[in-house]
Amino acid sequence: MKLYSRSQIALVVVSLAVAALGVGFGVGARFSSGRGGANLQVGMTTVSAPGAAMASGATLAPSTVDRSQARTVELSPAYSLEEQQNIDVYGRLNEAVVNITTEIVAVNWFMEPVPQDGGSGSGSIIDSRGYVLTNNHVVKGAYKLYVNLADGTRYEAKVVGTDPESDLAVIKFTPPKGANLATIPFGDSSGLRVGQRVLAIGNPFGLERTLTVGIVSALGRPVQEDNATILRDMIQTDASINPGNSGGPLLNTRGEMIGVNTMIYSPSGGSVGVGFAIPVATAKRIVPELIRDGKVTRGTIQIDGVQLFPELVDYMNQNGYSVPVDKGLLVSQVARGGNADQAGIRGGTTAVRYGRSVFYVGGDIIVSIDGASVGSLAEFYAALEDDKPGDRVTVQLWRDGRKISVEVPLVEQRVAPQSQDN
């Protein structure tokens, strides 16, 4: 056994104490800079130079440091790391989530137009000048819009741009001069993983700025919103989303928007743990156009299409038309001289009636566009959702029992898509 003198023991004790203090100071410094009383930066997402938001070429810039916009969040070591992250994100960003209420015009018993309360939803302030990102269905049909802030103030807002095909909209209110608005920065949805923790802030059932937490349950979900609209690449989450959450942000643990909460699957109307959010990648692509032009310009193929259905397939096969598939889009007519006509796509020649619809059979049957399956009118528009006029797409179709491909240069889609599904 080795023996130590009292002086040696004292020296060892002092050394250990100094080392412990050094480690504690380092941990404390890291905690203070990341979660303590230091100012925690709220990213400023700008659309363009002040006063030029509607100018051609308006873009969303990356988040920048602005100390005047910083929010301070005090945390206690009594909280777990996960709790600290939740408290931090909510403390910094809840004021950037607004409650959107609407008024609509209805007709009374005397056939007079009268305003009445519409729905409500959520939105994210994405620019300090009062630009708010939300869902199109939140503001659709609204006669008046109001934005309710965390401090209880309410401002009338106007629609800047809407895009039904992505279910996104941008509205704007005018904050008081010098107002210190919190904003939510855009993140990156391309690297999301199933199991990643996410947070949702919104106004379910009018309960303003409610936080719910969950995980990414699945990625890349196609969700059909109506007969002519499929929302692609949706993020599925089990974070509780209810009526009123629509348009609010889905956030990562750094407080960056990675999605826009849009809808739930629910037999009861309440949250059952299956919610869907539009990925922020879609918003980053669409928002600049909405601010600049008020709409999104897309390319299209100039045809009138009818979705195949069993009775139609049986009728065509029984009358000498070869239909080797049971899913696809029958080309009823092509616009004379249009891009489909010039590319050689053929419309039908024989008029038939189904219910109240009249269309033509004998034309080509489109089954895919640039590799994306087309089994309905909604899938046709979804396949072209991120294409612009002038882009060229490869269309696969069946003609006289043969599968062929044609290349079509897209032209601008000038009218809203109308469903012809049967």
C-alpha positions in Angstrom: 0.0 0.0 0.0 1.4 3.4 -1.0 1.1 6.1 1.6 0.6 9.9 1.0 1.6 12.8 3.3 -1.0 15.3 4.4 0.5 18.0 2.1 0.1 15.6 -0.9 -3.5 14.9 0.0 -4.3 18.6 0.3 -2.7 19.3 -3.0 -4.7 16.6 -4.7 -8.0 17.9 -3.1 -7.2 21.5 -4.3 -6.4 20.3 -7.8 -9.7 18.3 -8.1 -11.7 21.3 -6.8 -10.1 23.6 -9.4 -10.8 21.1 -12.2 -14.4 20.7 -11.1 -14.9 24.4 -11.1 -13.4 24.6 -14.6 -15.7 21.9 -16.0 -18.8 23.5 -14.3 -17.9 26.9 -15.8 -17.6 25.4 -19.3 -21.0 23.5 -19.0 -22.6 26.7 -17.6 -21.2 28.8 -20.4 -22.5 26.4 -23.1 -25.9 26.2 -21.4 -26.1 30.0 -21.1 -25.3 30.7 -24.7 -27.7 28.1 -26.0 -30.6 28.0 -23.5 -30.1 30.6 -20.8 -30.8 34.2 -20.3 -29.0 35.2 -23.5 -31.0 36.7 -26.3 -32.2 33.9 -28.5 -32.3 34.9 -32.2 -35.6 35.0 -34.1 -34.7 34.6 -37.8 -35.9 37.4 -40.0 -37.2 36.1 -43.4 -37.4 38.9 -45.9 -39.2 38.9 -49.2 -37.6 41.8 -50.8 -36.3 45.3 -50.0 -38.9 47.4 -48.1 -41.5 48.8 -50.4 -40.6 46.4 -53.2 -42.5 43.3 -52.2 -44.6 43.4 -55.3 -41.8 44.1 -57.7 -40.7 41.6 -60.3 -38.1 39.1 -59.0 -39.1 39.3 -55.3 -37.6 36.5 -53.4 -37.4 35.1 -49.9 -33.9 35.6 -48.4 -32.3 33.4 -45.8 -32.8 34.2 -42.2 -30.6 37.1 -41.0 -29.5 38.2 -37.6 -31.4 41.1 -36.2 -30.8 41.7 -32.5 -33.8 44.1 -32.2 -36.0 41.1 -33.0 -34.5 38.7 -30.4 -36.7 37.2 -27.8 -35.4 36.2 -24.3 -36.4 32.9 -22.8 -35.4 32.0 -19.3 -34.9 28.3 -18.6 -34.4 26.3 -15.4 -32.0 23.4 -15.0 -35.0 21.6 -13.4 -36.3 20.9 -17.0 -35.1 18.0 -19.1 -33.4 18.8 -22.4 -36.5 17.9 -24.3 -38.6 20.2 -22.1 -36.1 23.0 -22.5 -36.3 22.7 -26.3 -40.1 22.8 -26.2 -40.1 25.8 -23.9 -37.4 27.6 -26.0 -39.2 27.1 -29.3 -42.6 28.1 -27.9 -41.2 31.1 -26.0 -39.4 32.5 -29.1 -42.1 31.8 -31.7 -45.6 31.7 -30.3 -46.0 35.4 -30.9 -45.3 34.9 -34.6 -48.3 32.6 -34.9 -51.5 34.5 -35.5 -55.2 33.6 -35.3 -57.0 34.3 -38.6 -60.7 35.0 -38.5 -62.9 35.6 -41.5 -66.2 37.1 -42.5 -68.2 35.8 -45.4 -71.3 37.1 -47.3 -74.5 35.1 -46.9 -78.0 35.6 -48.1 -80.8 36.2 -45.6 -84.5 35.2 -45.9 -85.2 38.4 -47.8 -82.5 37.5 -50.4 -80.3 40.3 -49.1 -76.5 39.8 -48.8 -75.4 40.0 -45.2 -71.9 39.5 -43.6 -71.5 36.8 -41.1 -68.7 35.1 -39.2 -66.8 32.6 -41.3 -64.2 30.1 -40.2 -60.9 30.6 -38.4 -57.4 29.2 -38.7 -53.8 29.9 -38.1 -50.9 31.6 -39.9 -47.2 32.3 -39.5 -45.7 35.8 -39.7 -42.9 35.3 -42.2 -41.9 38.9 -42.7 -41.7 41.9 -40.3 -43.8 44.0 -42.7 -46.9 41.8 -41.9 -46.8 39.0 -44.5 -48.5 35.9 -43.2 -48.4 32.4 -44.6 -51.5 30.2 -44.2 -53.7 27.7 -46.1 -55.8 28.7 -49.0 -58.8 27.0 -47.5 -58.5 29.2 -44.4 -59.1 32.4 -46.5 -61.2 31.0 -49.4 -64.4 32.9 -49.9 -63.7 35.4 -47.2 -65.3 38.9 -47.5 -63.1 40.2 -44.7 -59.9 38.9 -43.0 -58.6 39.7 -39.5 -55.3 38.8 -38.0 -55.3 38.5 -34.2 -51.9 38.9 -32.5 -50.6 37.5 -29.2 -51.0 40.9 -27.5 -54.7 40.9 -28.2 -54.6 43.4 -31.0 -56.5 42.8 -34.2 -55.8 44.0 -37.7 -57.7 43.8 -40.9 -55.7 41.9 -43.6 -55.9 41.5 -47.3 -55.2 38.6 -49.5 -51.9 38.9 -51.4 -52.0 35.7 -53.3 -53.6 32.3 -53.3 -52.8 28.9 -54.8 -55.6 26.3 -54.6 -53.4 23.6 -56.1 -50.9 23.7 -53.2 -53.5 25.0 -50.7 -51.3 27.9 -49.7 -52.0 31.6 -49.4 -50.2 34.7 -48.3 -52.1 37.5 -46.6 -50.8 40.9 -45.3 -51.7 43.2 -42.5 -50.1 46.6 -41.7 -48.4 46.6 -38.3 -47.9 49.9 -36.5 -44.7 51.8 -37.4 -41.8 50.5 -35.3 -43.7 47.3 -34.3 -41.3 44.5 -33.2 -43.0 41.5 -34.9 -41.7 38.1 -34.2 -41.2 36.0 -37.4 -40.8 32.3 -38.2 -37.9 31.4 -40.4 -38.1 28.8 -43.1 -36.2 25.6 -42.5 -35.5 22.6 -44.7 -37.9 19.7 -45.2 -35.7 17.7 -47.6 -33.8 16.0 -44.8 -36.7 15.1 -42.5 -36.6 11.6 -41.1 -39.5 9.4 -39.7 -39.2 9.6 -35.9 -37.9 13.1 -35.9 -39.6 15.3 -33.1 -41.7 18.2 -34.4 -43.8 20.9 -32.7 -47.1 22.5 -33.9 -48.3 25.9 -32.8 -51.8 26.9 -33.7 -55.3 27.9 -32.6 -57.4 24.7 -32.3 -61.0 25.5 -31.7 -60.0 29.1 -31.2 -57.7 28.4 -28.3 -54.9 30.7 -29.3 -51.3 29.7 -29.6 -51.6 26.1 -28.4 -48.4 24.0 -28.5 -48.5 20.3 -29.4 -45.6 17.9 -29.8 -45.1 14.7 -31.8 -43.0 13.1 -34.4 -42.8 12.8 -38.1 -44.9 9.6 -38.7 -44.4 9.3 -42.5 -43.1 11.2 -45.4 -44.1 11.7 -49.1 -47.8 11.0 -48.5 -50.1 12.0 -51.4 -53.4 13.3 -50.0 -56.4 14.0 -52.2 -58.1 17.3 -51.1 -60.9 17.3 -53.7 -61.7 15.8 -57.1 -59.1 18.0 -58.9 -56.4 18.5 -56.2 -53.8 16.1 -54.9 -51.4 17.5 -52.4 -48.1 15.7 -52.9 -45.2 14.8 -50.6 -47.2 15.6 -47.4 -45.6 15.2 -44.0 -47.6 13.0 -41.7 -47.4 13.7 -38.0 -49.0 12.5 -34.8 -48.6 16.0 -33.2 -52.2 16.9 -32.2 -53.8 19.0 -35.0 -57.4 20.0 -34.8 -59.8 22.4 -36.5 -58.2 25.9 -36.2 -54.7 24.5 -36.6 -54.9 24.8 -40.4 -52.2 27.2 -41.7 -50.1 27.1 -38.6 -46.4 26.1 -38.6 -45.0 22.6 -38.1 -41.5 23.3 -36.5 -38.4 21.4 -35.9 -36.6 21.6 -32.5 -34.5 24.5 -33.7 -37.6 26.5 -34.2 -37.6 26.5 -38.0 -40.7 25.9 -40.1 -40.6 22.6 -41.9 -44.3 22.4 -42.8 -47.6 24.1 -42.9 -50.3 22.2 -40.9 -53.2 21.6 -43.3 -55.5 18.7 -42.6 -56.3 15.7 -40.4 -57.7 12.3 -41.0 -60.4 11.8 -38.4 -63.7 9.8 -38.4 -64.8 11.9 -35.4 -63.7 15.4 -36.5 -61.1 15.6 -33.8 -57.4 14.6 -33.7 -56.7 10.9 -33.7 -53.0 11.3 -34.3 -53.0 11.4 -38.1 -52.3 14.9 -39.3 -50.7 16.3 -42.5 -48.5 19.3 -43.3 -47.4 20.8 -46.6 -43.6 20.6 -46.7 -41.8 23.9 -46.4 -40.0 23.2 -49.7 -43.3 23.7 -51.5 -43.9 27.0 -49.6 -40.4 28.3 -50.4 -41.0 27.7 -54.1 -44.5 29.2 -54.2 -44.5 32.1 -51.7 -42.3 34.4 -53.8 -44.7 34.0 -56.8 -47.7 34.7 -54.6 -46.2 37.9 -53.3 -45.0 39.0 -56.7 -47.9 38.0 -58.9 -50.7 37.0 -56.6 -50.8 33.5 -58.2 -48.6 30.7 -59.3 -48.1 30.3 -63.0 -48.0 26.6 -64.1 -47.7 24.8 -67.4 -50.4 22.6 -68.8 -51.3 20.3 -71.6 -54.3 21.6 -73.6 -56.7 18.7 -73.4 -60.2 17.8 -72.0 -59.7 14.6 -70.0 -62.0 12.1 -68.5 -60.9 9.7 -65.8 -61.4 6.0 -66.6 -64.1 4.2 -64.6 -65.3 0.6 -64.9 -68.5 1.3 -66.9 -66.5 3.4 -69.4 -63.8 0.8 -69.8 -66.5 -1.9 -70.4 -68.3 0.2 -72.9 -65.2 0.9 -74.9 -64.0 -2.7 -74.9 -67.4 -3.9 -76.1 -67.5 -1.4 -78.9 -64.2 -2.1 -80.5 -61.9 0.3 -78.6 -58.9 -1.3 -77.2 -58.4 -0.4 -73.5 -55.6 -2.4 -71.9 -55.7 -0.4 -68.7 -58.3 0.3 -66.0 -56.7 3.5 -64.8 -55.8 6.5 -66.8 -57.0 9.8 -68.3 -59.0 9.4 -71.6 -58.3 12.3 -73.9 -61.8 13.4 -74.9 -60.8 16.5 -76.9 -57.6 18.4 -77.7 -57.5 22.2 -78.3 -57.1 22.7 -82.1 -53.7 24.1 -82.7 -52.8 23.7 -79.0 -49.7 22.1 -77.6 -51.3 18.6 -77.3 -52.5 18.9 -80.9 -49.1 19.9 -82.2 -47.4 17.1 -80.2 -49.7 14.5 -81.9 -52.0 13.6 -79.0 -55.4 12.5 -80.3 -58.8 13.2 -78.9 -61.9 11.1 -79.3 -64.2 10.8 -82.3 -67.5 9.3 -81.0 -69.7 11.3 -78.6 -71.2 9.3 -75.7 -73.5 10.4 -72.8 -73.0 9.3 -69.2 -75.5 10.8 -66.8 -75.4 14.5 -67.6 -71.9 14.4 -69.1 -71.1 14.2 -72.8 -67.6 13.3 -73.9 -65.8 11.6 -76.7 -64.3 8.1 -76.8 -61.7 6.7 -79.2 -58.9 9.1 -78.2 -55.5 8.4 -76.4 -55.3 7.3 -72.8 -52.7 9.1 -70.8 -51.1 7.0 -68.0 -48.1 8.9 -66.9 -46.3 12.3 -67.2 -42.5 12.4 -66.6 -42.8 9.1 -64.8 -45.6 10.2 -62.5 -48.7 7.9 -62.7 -51.8 9.6 -64.1 -55.0 7.7 -63.1 -57.3 10.7 -62.6 -57.7 14.4 -63.4 -56.3 15.2 -59.9 -53.2 13.2 -60.7 -52.9 14.9 -64.1 -52.7 18.3 -62.4 -50.5 17.0 -59.6 -48.0 15.7 -62.2 -47.7 19.2 -63.6 -47.8 21.1 -60.3 -44.2 22.2 -60.3 -43.8 22.7 -64.1 -43.7 26.0 -65.8 -44.7 27.2 -69.3 -42.0 26.3 -71.7 -40.9 23.1 -69.9 -41.1 19.9 -71.9 -42.6 16.8 -70.4 -42.8 13.2 -71.6 -46.3 11.8 -71.8 -46.9 8.1 -71.9 -50.2 7.0 -73.4 -52.0 4.1 -74.9 -53.2 4.3 -78.5 -54.8 1.4 -80.5 -53.5 -1.1 -78.0 -49.9 0.3 -78.2 -48.0 2.2 -75.5 -46.2 5.2 -76.9 -44.4 8.3 -75.6 -44.7 11.9 -76.9 -42.9 15.0 -75.8 -45.1 18.1 -75.1 -43.9 21.7 -74.5 -46.1 23.2 -71.8 -48.2 26.4 -72.1 -49.6 28.5 -69.4 -52.6 27.2 -67.5 -55.0 30.1 -67.8 -58.1 28.8 -66.0 -58.6 26.9 -62.7 -58.9 23.2 -63.2 -62.5 21.9 -63.4 -63.2 18.3 -62.4 -64.7 15.9 -64.9 -64.3 12.9 -62.7 -67.2 10.5 -62.8 
